[in-house]
Amino acid sequence: MTEFYTYIHCRPDGTPFYIGKGCDKWYRRSHAFHIGRSAHHKNIVAKYGKENILVYVFPCESEQQAFSDEIQQIKAECDKINGEF
């Protein structure tokens, strides 16, 4: 059975820099910090080291829930940035 989730990558100080969705424990693979990532993401990982990147994983019951949760998590972070708590 496929397991879906959303995840947040954060700098060591807890500041999020990436929110995504995935399936089947992709986040546990060592190359998950490199394959298909933007230059911005790669630069942050290179600066702090992947062992210092905080990864928060939120299990979802379905892929649809993962899509929905990802949108909500991104919106919540944007609201924080824009001061719209």
ABEGO torsion letter per residue (X at the ends): XBBBBBBBBBBAAGBBABBBBBBGGAAABAAAAABGBBAAAAAAAAAAEAAABBBBBBBBABAAAAAAAAAAAAAAAAAAAAGAX
